[in-house]
Amino acid sequence: MNSFASPQTLVALPFRPPVDDLYSRIFDAILEQRINAASRFTEESLAQMFGARRSDIRGVLTQLSHQQIIILRTNHRPRVADPDAEQTRQTLHARRLTEVTLVKLACQQPRAQNLKRLRALIESERQCKERGPAIRLSGEFHLQLAEMAGNAPLAHFLGSLVPLTSLAIAQYDAQTGDYCGWQEHMGIVDAVERGNVVMAEMLMHRHLDHLEKVLLHSGSVLSQNRVAG
């Protein structure tokens, strides 16, 4: 007897999304505030919500925990992290130091295939923004640009910073509605394509200035509201 399921069994089994897709769906739910710091959820409730196996949910929660998006503690329910203004400030400072270097490196090897992929991502971001938040896609742009730069350690480090920034945008920018980055992303890609290091660096600084202004101001306002409350 072989170990493969019969066609009849396969038809009866529910569709299970790929784990990478499951990560995106759960992270989107967090960024869209459908799951937030006040939410009470378990592996089982998420498995039912997303039509996934508990083992797959556990893997995604572990990944999000490593990214400091989810807090996991023994004998406690998982919960969404709630970064404060100082944590956000430090994360943004680390991103600036990292991304300015990465965008310079990207200008040295602007391969057509990578540029095409970045432009497709920006178009997806633009279309998503017309319907609502595009926070995860915005962060994905920076991660793909980092891969294009060809420095794996720096790209890995940025991968630990972008999700935290995305969470801060979701929590703070929900109050302001002022963050939209796809136009700025397009300008950065244009400069990278031309190999214009000075312009790419300037646009990255300007983009991060905008992000800091939105997040740190909003974070200050929210902190004041929490104290007042």
N, C-alpha and C positions, 0 to 999 in steps of 0.2 A: 504494500500500500504506500503510495507516495504521500508527501506531506502537504501538497498543494490543495487549496480549496477548490471544490467543484464550481462550475459556472453558476449553478443554482445558489450555492452558498455566497458567492461573490455578489450576486444580485441582491441578496438579502442583507448583506452588510451595509451599514451606513457609510457615506463618503467621509473619509478622514482627510482634512486639509494637510498639506505638507507643513513640517514643523517651521520652516522659514516663514511661510505664509501665516501660520498661527502666531508667531512672534509679532509680525506686522499688525495683525488684527487686534491682538491684545494691547500692544503699545499704542495703536491708534485710539482704542477705547479709552486708554488713560489720558492721552493728549487731548481727546475731545471731551474730557470730563465725564464720560459715561461711567468710568471707574475713577474715583478720586480718593483723596486722603481720608475722607469720611466714610467711604464705602466699607461694608463688612462683607467679605467674600472668602471663599475657601477654594481649594483645588477642585472639589466636587462641584461647587456652584459654577466655577469657570468652565469646567468640562461640559456641563450641561448648556451653558450659555453659548459656547463656541463649537459644540458638537465634536469634542476632541477627547482623547484618552487622558486620564489623570496623569499618567506618566509623561505624556507630552506637555501637559500644562505645567507639571513640576519642573520640567527642563526649561521651559520659557521663563518661569518665575525665578529659577536659579540664575539664568542669564540676566534678567532684569535686576536681580539682586546684586550681581557683580557690577552692573552699571549704576548702582545706587538709586535705581528707580523704584524698586520694591524692597521693603524691609522684611527680612525673614528672621524670626526668632523661635526657638524651640518652645513648644506648648503655647504658641500664640498664633492668631490668624495672621496671614500675610497682610501687609498694608502698603499703600502708596506713600512714598517719601514726600516730605514737605520742606524743600530746601529754603533756607532763610536768605536774606539779602547778602550777608557776608559770604556765605558759601557760593552764591551766584556770582558775586564780585570776583572771588578768587578763580572760579571756573572760567569766567570771561577773560581774565588776565592771562591765564594759562593758554586759552585758545588763541589769543592775539599773538603771543610769542610763537606758538606752533604754526598757526596758519599763514603768517607772513612769510616764514621760511618755506613752507610747503608751496605757496603760490609762486615764489621765486623759482623753485625747483621745477614746477610744472611748466613754466615758461621755457625751460631749456629743452623740453621734449614734448611739444604739442602734437601728439599723434592724432591723425584724422579720425581713427576709430574711437579714441577716447573722447575727442571733442564732439563727435556725433552722438555718443551716448549721453554726454552731459547736456547737450541741447535737447535731446529727447526727454530727459528727466525734467529740465526746466519747463518744457511744454506741458508735461504731466502736472507739474506744480502749478502752472498758470491755470490750467483747466480745473484742477481741484480747488484752487483759491476762489474760483467763480461760484463754487457750490458751498464753500465753507472753509475751515482751517486746512492748511497744507503743511503743518508743522513737521511731520516726520519726513515728508519729501524734501522740505527745505534743508533739514539736517542731512539727508542722504546726499544732497548735492555736495556738501562740504566733505563728506566721507569719500565720495567718488573722485573729487578733485585731489584729495590726499593720496589716493591710490595712484592716480595719474602722475604724481610727483616722483614716485619711485623710491621713496624712503620708508621702508616697512615699519621700523620702530616709531617714527614720528606719526605715521598713519595710524598705528595701533594706539598710540597715546591719545591722538585726537578722537579715536573711537570711544575712549572712556569719558571724553568731555562733552561731545555733541549730545548724547542722550540726556545728560543732566541739564544742558541748556534748553533742550526741547521741552523738558518737564517744566522748567521755569517759565518758558514762554506760555505754555498751556495754563499755568496757574496765574501768572501775572497779566499776560496780554489779554486774557479773557475779560479783564476789567477795562482795557483800553481800546482793543480792536485796531491797534496802530501798527502792527507788524506785518509787512508783506515784502518778501525778499527776492521774488523771481526776477524783477527788472534789474536789480543790483547783481544778481547771479549772471544774467546775460552779459552785462558789461564786463564782468570779470573774465568770462569765457572768451569774449572778443579780444581782450587784451592778451590773454594767454595764447590764443591762436596766432596773434601777430608777434608773439615773443617779446612783448613790451613789458619788461620787468618793472619799470618805474610806474607805469600806469596800473598794472595789475596789483602792485603793492599798495598804491594809493587807494584804489577802489576797495581792496580788502579792508584797509584801515577804516575807510568811510563806512563800509558795510557793518563792521564790528562797532564803530562809534554809534551807529543807529541802533544796533541791538542793545548796547549798553545803556543808551539813553532811555529806551523803552523799558527794559527790564529793571534797571536799578531805580528809576523813578517810580515805576509801578510797585516794585518790591518795597520801597520806602513807604508808599501810600498804604499798601496792604499791612505792613508792620504796624503802622500807626493805628489802622482800623482794628487790628487784633488787640492792641493794648487798650484802645478805647472800649472795645467790646467786653 
